[in-house]
Amino acid sequence: MAQITKDMTIGEILRTNPNVAPILMEAGMHCLGCPSAQGESLEEAAMVHGMDINDLMAKIEAL
């Protein structure tokens, strides 16, 4: 499976591994299909939502 990075958009991540969706939803990122999900990186989205990107990446990598 392809490597997921914090520089990928949420849309790219979901196309790479749809199983990441529940982790993002649990983290409060409920707009997985909105335009922002296609244009901002996971790191940018984490910043907007007040999340630590390293904690979020650890959860994603644990899949």
PDB file of N, CA, C and O in Angstrom, chain B, residues numbered from 101:
ATOM      1  N   MET B 101       0.851  -1.184   0.000  1.00  0.00           N
ATOM      2  CA  MET B 101       0.000   0.000   0.000  1.00  0.00           C
ATOM      3  C   MET B 101       0.895   1.245   0.000  1.00  0.00           C
ATOM      4  O   MET B 101       1.977   1.242   0.587  1.00  0.00           O
ATOM      5  N   ALA B 102       0.442   2.278  -0.648  1.00  0.00           N
ATOM      6  CA  ALA B 102       1.202   3.523  -0.763  1.00  0.00           C
ATOM      7  C   ALA B 102       1.351   4.193   0.605  1.00  0.00           C
ATOM      8  O   ALA B 102       0.491   4.062   1.476  1.00  0.00           O
ATOM      9  N   GLN B 103       2.432   4.894   0.764  1.00  0.00           N
ATOM     10  CA  GLN B 103       2.721   5.630   1.990  1.00  0.00           C
ATOM     11  C   GLN B 103       1.832   6.862   2.087  1.00  0.00           C
ATOM     12  O   GLN B 103       1.670   7.596   1.112  1.00  0.00           O
ATOM     13  N   ILE B 104       1.265   7.085   3.251  1.00  0.00           N
ATOM     14  CA  ILE B 104       0.464   8.279   3.502  1.00  0.00           C
ATOM     15  C   ILE B 104       1.353   9.290   4.214  1.00  0.00           C
ATOM     16  O   ILE B 104       2.046   8.958   5.175  1.00  0.00           O
ATOM     17  N   THR B 105       1.323  10.531   3.727  1.00  0.00           N
ATOM     18  CA  THR B 105       2.128  11.584   4.335  1.00  0.00           C
ATOM     19  C   THR B 105       1.245  12.748   4.754  1.00  0.00           C
ATOM     20  O   THR B 105       0.109  12.881   4.297  1.00  0.00           O
ATOM     21  N   LYS B 106       1.776  13.581   5.622  1.00  0.00           N
ATOM     22  CA  LYS B 106       1.021  14.743   6.097  1.00  0.00           C
ATOM     23  C   LYS B 106       0.870  15.809   5.023  1.00  0.00           C
ATOM     24  O   LYS B 106       0.075  16.735   5.179  1.00  0.00           O
ATOM     25  N   ASP B 107       1.627  15.688   3.929  1.00  0.00           N
ATOM     26  CA  ASP B 107       1.537  16.646   2.829  1.00  0.00           C
ATOM     27  C   ASP B 107       0.451  16.285   1.822  1.00  0.00           C
ATOM     28  O   ASP B 107       0.133  17.085   0.942  1.00  0.00           O
ATOM     29  N   MET B 108      -0.118  15.092   1.943  1.00  0.00           N
ATOM     30  CA  MET B 108      -1.191  14.664   1.035  1.00  0.00           C
ATOM     31  C   MET B 108      -2.503  15.346   1.418  1.00  0.00           C
ATOM     32  O   MET B 108      -2.724  15.670   2.585  1.00  0.00           O
ATOM     33  N   THR B 109      -3.367  15.561   0.432  1.00  0.00           N
ATOM     34  CA  THR B 109      -4.700  16.078   0.746  1.00  0.00           C
ATOM     35  C   THR B 109      -5.526  14.946   1.349  1.00  0.00           C
ATOM     36  O   THR B 109      -5.199  13.770   1.188  1.00  0.00           O
ATOM     37  N   ILE B 110      -6.582  15.308   2.034  1.00  0.00           N
ATOM     38  CA  ILE B 110      -7.464  14.295   2.612  1.00  0.00           C
ATOM     39  C   ILE B 110      -8.055  13.434   1.503  1.00  0.00           C
ATOM     40  O   ILE B 110      -8.201  12.222   1.660  1.00  0.00           O
ATOM     41  N   GLY B 111      -8.391  14.065   0.387  1.00  0.00           N
ATOM     42  CA  GLY B 111      -8.911  13.305  -0.754  1.00  0.00           C
ATOM     43  C   GLY B 111      -7.922  12.268  -1.247  1.00  0.00           C
ATOM     44  O   GLY B 111      -8.300  11.129  -1.520  1.00  0.00           O
ATOM     45  N   GLU B 112      -6.653  12.651  -1.363  1.00  0.00           N
ATOM     46  CA  GLU B 112      -5.608  11.706  -1.798  1.00  0.00           C
ATOM     47  C   GLU B 112      -5.468  10.563  -0.797  1.00  0.00           C
ATOM     48  O   GLU B 112      -5.325   9.402  -1.179  1.00  0.00           O
ATOM     49  N   ILE B 113      -5.510  10.905   0.480  1.00  0.00           N
ATOM     50  CA  ILE B 113      -5.375   9.889   1.522  1.00  0.00           C
ATOM     51  C   ILE B 113      -6.517   8.892   1.436  1.00  0.00           C
ATOM     52  O   ILE B 113      -6.295   7.684   1.523  1.00  0.00           O
ATOM     53  N   LEU B 114      -7.733   9.384   1.265  1.00  0.00           N
ATOM     54  CA  LEU B 114      -8.893   8.484   1.205  1.00  0.00           C
ATOM     55  C   LEU B 114      -8.868   7.617  -0.051  1.00  0.00           C
ATOM     56  O   LEU B 114      -9.334   6.478  -0.029  1.00  0.00           O
ATOM     57  N   ARG B 115      -8.329   8.148  -1.139  1.00  0.00           N
ATOM     58  CA  ARG B 115      -8.195   7.322  -2.343  1.00  0.00           C
ATOM     59  C   ARG B 115      -7.101   6.264  -2.154  1.00  0.00           C
ATOM     60  O   ARG B 115      -7.188   5.163  -2.698  1.00  0.00           O
ATOM     61  N   THR B 116      -6.084   6.611  -1.385  1.00  0.00           N
ATOM     62  CA  THR B 116      -4.993   5.677  -1.123  1.00  0.00           C
ATOM     63  C   THR B 116      -5.431   4.585  -0.156  1.00  0.00           C
ATOM     64  O   THR B 116      -5.142   3.406  -0.362  1.00  0.00           O
ATOM     65  N   ASN B 117      -6.137   4.991   0.909  1.00  0.00           N
ATOM     66  CA  ASN B 117      -6.592   4.031   1.917  1.00  0.00           C
ATOM     67  C   ASN B 117      -7.894   4.521   2.545  1.00  0.00           C
ATOM     68  O   ASN B 117      -7.866   5.331   3.472  1.00  0.00           O
ATOM     69  N   PRO B 118      -9.029   4.039   2.053  1.00  0.00           N
ATOM     70  CA  PRO B 118     -10.324   4.471   2.596  1.00  0.00           C
ATOM     71  C   PRO B 118     -10.508   4.145   4.078  1.00  0.00           C
ATOM     72  O   PRO B 118     -11.369   4.727   4.737  1.00  0.00           O
ATOM     73  N   ASN B 119      -9.707   3.220   4.604  1.00  0.00           N
ATOM     74  CA  ASN B 119      -9.825   2.851   6.014  1.00  0.00           C
ATOM     75  C   ASN B 119      -9.372   3.960   6.959  1.00  0.00           C
ATOM     76  O   ASN B 119      -9.554   3.852   8.171  1.00  0.00           O
ATOM     77  N   VAL B 120      -8.792   5.014   6.422  1.00  0.00           N
ATOM     78  CA  VAL B 120      -8.374   6.156   7.239  1.00  0.00           C
ATOM     79  C   VAL B 120      -9.580   7.019   7.629  1.00  0.00           C
ATOM     80  O   VAL B 120      -9.510   7.770   8.601  1.00  0.00           O
ATOM     81  N   ALA B 121     -10.668   6.918   6.888  1.00  0.00           N
ATOM     82  CA  ALA B 121     -11.852   7.755   7.135  1.00  0.00           C
ATOM     83  C   ALA B 121     -12.327   7.727   8.587  1.00  0.00           C
ATOM     84  O   ALA B 121     -12.560   8.794   9.156  1.00  0.00           O
ATOM     85  N   PRO B 122     -12.481   6.554   9.217  1.00  0.00           N
ATOM     86  CA  PRO B 122     -12.948   6.568  10.615  1.00  0.00           C
ATOM     87  C   PRO B 122     -12.000   7.302  11.563  1.00  0.00           C
ATOM     88  O   PRO B 122     -12.449   7.925  12.526  1.00  0.00           O
ATOM     89  N   ILE B 123     -10.706   7.235  11.300  1.00  0.00           N
ATOM     90  CA  ILE B 123      -9.741   7.944  12.146  1.00  0.00           C
ATOM     91  C   ILE B 123      -9.941   9.448  12.008  1.00  0.00           C
ATOM     92  O   ILE B 123      -9.933  10.176  13.001  1.00  0.00           O
ATOM     93  N   LEU B 124     -10.121   9.911  10.773  1.00  0.00           N
ATOM     94  CA  LEU B 124     -10.333  11.335  10.545  1.00  0.00           C
ATOM     95  C   LEU B 124     -11.660  11.792  11.150  1.00  0.00           C
ATOM     96  O   LEU B 124     -11.735  12.866  11.748  1.00  0.00           O
ATOM     97  N   MET B 125     -12.692  10.989  10.997  1.00  0.00           N
ATOM     98  CA  MET B 125     -14.003  11.334  11.565  1.00  0.00           C
ATOM     99  C   MET B 125     -13.910  11.418  13.087  1.00  0.00           C
ATOM    100  O   MET B 125     -14.438  12.349  13.695  1.00  0.00           O
ATOM    101  N   GLU B 126     -13.242  10.450  13.697  1.00  0.00           N
ATOM    102  CA  GLU B 126     -13.086  10.431  15.151  1.00  0.00           C
ATOM    103  C   GLU B 126     -12.302  11.654  15.638  1.00  0.00           C
ATOM    104  O   GLU B 126     -12.525  12.151  16.742  1.00  0.00           O
ATOM    105  N   ALA B 127     -11.384  12.125  14.798  1.00  0.00           N
ATOM    106  CA  ALA B 127     -10.575  13.290  15.144  1.00  0.00           C
ATOM    107  C   ALA B 127     -11.335  14.601  14.963  1.00  0.00           C
ATOM    108  O   ALA B 127     -10.832  15.660  15.338  1.00  0.00           O
ATOM    109  N   GLY B 128     -12.542  14.546  14.390  1.00  0.00           N
ATOM    110  CA  GLY B 128     -13.343  15.743  14.218  1.00  0.00           C
ATOM    111  C   GLY B 128     -13.347  16.305  12.811  1.00  0.00           C
ATOM    112  O   GLY B 128     -13.917  17.368  12.565  1.00  0.00           O
ATOM    113  N   MET B 129     -12.714  15.596  11.882  1.00  0.00           N
ATOM    114  CA  MET B 129     -12.702  16.035  10.482  1.00  0.00           C
ATOM    115  C   MET B 129     -13.883  15.383   9.767  1.00  0.00           C
ATOM    116  O   MET B 129     -13.734  14.356   9.105  1.00  0.00           O
ATOM    117  N   HIS B 130     -15.054  15.995   9.912  1.00  0.00           N
ATOM    118  CA  HIS B 130     -16.278  15.388   9.388  1.00  0.00           C
ATOM    119  C   HIS B 130     -16.565  15.732   7.935  1.00  0.00           C
ATOM    120  O   HIS B 130     -17.458  15.137   7.332  1.00  0.00           O
ATOM    121  N   CYS B 131     -15.847  16.658   7.371  1.00  0.00           N
ATOM    122  CA  CYS B 131     -16.118  17.102   6.011  1.00  0.00           C
ATOM    123  C   CYS B 131     -15.148  16.443   5.025  1.00  0.00           C
ATOM    124  O   CYS B 131     -14.412  17.129   4.315  1.00  0.00           O
ATOM    125  N   LEU B 132     -15.156  15.126   4.988  1.00  0.00           N
ATOM    126  CA  LEU B 132     -14.201  14.393   4.162  1.00  0.00           C
ATOM    127  C   LEU B 132     -14.426  14.597   2.674  1.00  0.00           C
ATOM    128  O   LEU B 132     -13.492  14.448   1.886  1.00  0.00           O
ATOM    129  N   GLY B 133     -15.638  14.932   2.277  1.00  0.00           N
ATOM    130  CA  GLY B 133     -15.936  15.103   0.866  1.00  0.00           C
ATOM    131  C   GLY B 133     -16.047  16.555   0.418  1.00  0.00           C
ATOM    132  O   GLY B 133     -16.333  16.824  -0.749  1.00  0.00           O
ATOM    133  N   CYS B 134     -15.823  17.493   1.336  1.00  0.00           N
ATOM    134  CA  CYS B 134     -15.984  18.901   0.976  1.00  0.00           C
ATOM    135  C   CYS B 134     -14.791  19.401   0.160  1.00  0.00           C
ATOM    136  O   CYS B 134     -13.752  18.741   0.118  1.00  0.00           O
ATOM    137  N   PRO B 135     -14.929  20.543  -0.480  1.00  0.00           N
ATOM    138  CA  PRO B 135     -13.829  21.074  -1.307  1.00  0.00           C
ATOM    139  C   PRO B 135     -12.509  21.239  -0.554  1.00  0.00           C
ATOM    140  O   PRO B 135     -11.441  21.055  -1.136  1.00  0.00           O
ATOM    141  N   SER B 136     -12.571  21.579   0.715  1.00  0.00           N
ATOM    142  CA  SER B 136     -11.332  21.724   1.488  1.00  0.00           C
ATOM    143  C   SER B 136     -10.555  20.416   1.555  1.00  0.00           C
ATOM    144  O   SER B 136      -9.324  20.423   1.561  1.00  0.00           O
ATOM    145  N   ALA B 137     -11.265  19.301   1.604  1.00  0.00           N
ATOM    146  CA  ALA B 137     -10.610  17.995   1.675  1.00  0.00           C
ATOM    147  C   ALA B 137      -9.825  17.701   0.407  1.00  0.00           C
ATOM    148  O   ALA B 137      -8.903  16.886   0.420  1.00  0.00           O
ATOM    149  N   GLN B 138     -10.180  18.353  -0.675  1.00  0.00           N
ATOM    150  CA  GLN B 138      -9.480  18.140  -1.939  1.00  0.00           C
ATOM    151  C   GLN B 138      -8.337  19.132  -2.142  1.00  0.00           C
ATOM    152  O   GLN B 138      -7.483  18.930  -3.006  1.00  0.00           O
ATOM    153  N   GLY B 139      -8.318  20.203  -1.350  1.00  0.00           N
ATOM    154  CA  GLY B 139      -7.354  21.252  -1.608  1.00  0.00           C
ATOM    155  C   GLY B 139      -6.335  21.512  -0.514  1.00  0.00           C
ATOM    156  O   GLY B 139      -5.293  22.114  -0.774  1.00  0.00           O
ATOM    157  N   GLU B 140      -6.619  21.066   0.722  1.00  0.00           N
ATOM    158  CA  GLU B 140      -5.651  21.329   1.781  1.00  0.00           C
ATOM    159  C   GLU B 140      -5.004  20.036   2.242  1.00  0.00           C
ATOM    160  O   GLU B 140      -5.610  18.965   2.191  1.00  0.00           O
ATOM    161  N   SER B 141      -3.768  20.155   2.692  1.00  0.00           N
ATOM    162  CA  SER B 141      -3.040  18.973   3.144  1.00  0.00           C
ATOM    163  C   SER B 141      -3.580  18.520   4.500  1.00  0.00           C
ATOM    164  O   SER B 141      -4.275  19.263   5.192  1.00  0.00           O
ATOM    165  N   LEU B 142      -3.244  17.299   4.854  1.00  0.00           N
ATOM    166  CA  LEU B 142      -3.642  16.777   6.161  1.00  0.00           C
ATOM    167  C   LEU B 142      -3.047  17.645   7.267  1.00  0.00           C
ATOM    168  O   LEU B 142      -3.696  17.896   8.282  1.00  0.00           O
ATOM    169  N   GLU B 143      -1.826  18.095   7.071  1.00  0.00           N
ATOM    170  CA  GLU B 143      -1.186  18.949   8.070  1.00  0.00           C
ATOM    171  C   GLU B 143      -1.945  20.267   8.228  1.00  0.00           C
ATOM    172  O   GLU B 143      -2.144  20.740   9.347  1.00  0.00           O
ATOM    173  N   GLU B 144      -2.370  20.861   7.107  1.00  0.00           N
ATOM    174  CA  GLU B 144      -3.148  22.102   7.169  1.00  0.00           C
ATOM    175  C   GLU B 144      -4.493  21.866   7.851  1.00  0.00           C
ATOM    176  O   GLU B 144      -4.934  22.684   8.659  1.00  0.00           O
ATOM    177  N   ALA B 145      -5.140  20.758   7.531  1.00  0.00           N
ATOM    178  CA  ALA B 145      -6.435  20.441   8.145  1.00  0.00           C
ATOM    179  C   ALA B 145      -6.275  20.229   9.646  1.00  0.00           C
ATOM    180  O   ALA B 145      -7.109  20.676  10.433  1.00  0.00           O
ATOM    181  N   ALA B 146      -5.212  19.553  10.040  1.00  0.00           N
ATOM    182  CA  ALA B 146      -4.965  19.334  11.472  1.00  0.00           C
ATOM    183  C   ALA B 146      -4.783  20.664  12.189  1.00  0.00           C
ATOM    184  O   ALA B 146      -5.296  20.856  13.291  1.00  0.00           O
ATOM    185  N   MET B 147      -4.052  21.581  11.564  1.00  0.00           N
ATOM    186  CA  MET B 147      -3.821  22.894  12.159  1.00  0.00           C
ATOM    187  C   MET B 147      -5.145  23.640  12.331  1.00  0.00           C
ATOM    188  O   MET B 147      -5.396  24.235  13.379  1.00  0.00           O
ATOM    189  N   VAL B 148      -5.988  23.606  11.299  1.00  0.00           N
ATOM    190  CA  VAL B 148      -7.288  24.288  11.355  1.00  0.00           C
ATOM    191  C   VAL B 148      -8.150  23.716  12.478  1.00  0.00           C
ATOM    192  O   VAL B 148      -8.888  24.450  13.136  1.00  0.00           O
ATOM    193  N   HIS B 149      -8.053  22.401  12.695  1.00  0.00           N
ATOM    194  CA  HIS B 149      -8.869  21.727  13.703  1.00  0.00           C
ATOM    195  C   HIS B 149      -8.194  21.677  15.074  1.00  0.00           C
ATOM    196  O   HIS B 149      -8.736  21.091  16.011  1.00  0.00           O
ATOM    197  N   GLY B 150      -7.010  22.292  15.195  1.00  0.00           N
ATOM    198  CA  GLY B 150      -6.320  22.342  16.482  1.00  0.00           C
ATOM    199  C   GLY B 150      -5.765  21.007  16.935  1.00  0.00           C
ATOM    200  O   GLY B 150      -5.703  20.728  18.132  1.00  0.00           O
ATOM    201  N   MET B 151      -5.359  20.173  15.973  1.00  0.00           N
ATOM    202  CA  MET B 151      -4.832  18.843  16.288  1.00  0.00           C
ATOM    203  C   MET B 151      -3.327  18.801  16.116  1.00  0.00           C
ATOM    204  O   MET B 151      -2.751  19.568  15.346  1.00  0.00           O
ATOM    205  N   ASP B 152      -2.706  17.897  16.842  1.00  0.00           N
ATOM    206  CA  ASP B 152      -1.278  17.647  16.676  1.00  0.00           C
ATOM    207  C   ASP B 152      -1.108  16.685  15.505  1.00  0.00           C
ATOM    208  O   ASP B 152      -1.589  15.554  15.561  1.00  0.00           O
ATOM    209  N   ILE B 153      -0.430  17.123  14.444  1.00  0.00           N
ATOM    210  CA  ILE B 153      -0.280  16.308  13.246  1.00  0.00           C
ATOM    211  C   ILE B 153       0.477  15.021  13.540  1.00  0.00           C
ATOM    212  O   ILE B 153       0.197  13.991  12.925  1.00  0.00           O
ATOM    213  N   ASN B 154       1.422  15.058  14.459  1.00  0.00           N
ATOM    214  CA  ASN B 154       2.193  13.851  14.761  1.00  0.00           C
ATOM    215  C   ASN B 154       1.331  12.787  15.439  1.00  0.00           C
ATOM    216  O   ASN B 154       1.489  11.597  15.168  1.00  0.00           O
ATOM    217  N   ASP B 155       0.423  13.209  16.319  1.00  0.00           N
ATOM    218  CA  ASP B 155      -0.507  12.264  16.949  1.00  0.00           C
ATOM    219  C   ASP B 155      -1.429  11.656  15.906  1.00  0.00           C
ATOM    220  O   ASP B 155      -1.679  10.451  15.912  1.00  0.00           O
ATOM    221  N   LEU B 156      -1.936  12.501  15.006  1.00  0.00           N
ATOM    222  CA  LEU B 156      -2.830  12.024  13.964  1.00  0.00           C
ATOM    223  C   LEU B 156      -2.119  11.058  13.022  1.00  0.00           C
ATOM    224  O   LEU B 156      -2.684  10.030  12.648  1.00  0.00           O
ATOM    225  N   MET B 157      -0.898  11.376  12.639  1.00  0.00           N
ATOM    226  CA  MET B 157      -0.125  10.490  11.768  1.00  0.00           C
ATOM    227  C   MET B 157       0.162   9.163  12.449  1.00  0.00           C
ATOM    228  O   MET B 157       0.156   8.124  11.790  1.00  0.00           O
ATOM    229  N   ALA B 158       0.413   9.174  13.749  1.00  0.00           N
ATOM    230  CA  ALA B 158       0.667   7.926  14.476  1.00  0.00           C
ATOM    231  C   ALA B 158      -0.556   7.021  14.420  1.00  0.00           C
ATOM    232  O   ALA B 158      -0.423   5.807  14.268  1.00  0.00           O
ATOM    233  N   LYS B 159      -1.746   7.602  14.541  1.00  0.00           N
ATOM    234  CA  LYS B 159      -2.973   6.795  14.456  1.00  0.00           C
ATOM    235  C   LYS B 159      -3.157   6.221  13.054  1.00  0.00           C
ATOM    236  O   LYS B 159      -3.553   5.066  12.896  1.00  0.00           O
ATOM    237  N   ILE B 160      -2.871   7.028  12.047  1.00  0.00           N
ATOM    238  CA  ILE B 160      -3.007   6.565  10.665  1.00  0.00           C
ATOM    239  C   ILE B 160      -1.991   5.456  10.368  1.00  0.00           C
ATOM    240  O   ILE B 160      -2.325   4.450   9.743  1.00  0.00           O
ATOM    241  N   GLU B 161      -0.772   5.649  10.816  1.00  0.00           N
ATOM    242  CA  GLU B 161       0.277   4.656  10.566  1.00  0.00           C
ATOM    243  C   GLU B 161       0.032   3.352  11.301  1.00  0.00           C
ATOM    244  O   GLU B 161       0.558   2.312  10.906  1.00  0.00           O
ATOM    245  N   ALA B 162      -0.767   3.393  12.375  1.00  0.00           N
ATOM    246  CA  ALA B 162      -1.060   2.184  13.139  1.00  0.00           C
ATOM    247  C   ALA B 162      -2.090   1.277  12.452  1.00  0.00           C
ATOM    248  O   ALA B 162      -2.337   0.161  12.910  1.00  0.00           O
ATOM    249  N   LEU B 163      -2.685   1.750  11.365  1.00  0.00           N
ATOM    250  CA  LEU B 163      -3.671   0.930  10.632  1.00  0.00           C
ATOM    251  C   LEU B 163      -3.057  -0.339  10.119  1.00  0.00           C
ATOM    252  O   LEU B 163      -3.739  -1.142   9.483  1.00  0.00           O
TER     253      LEU B 163
END
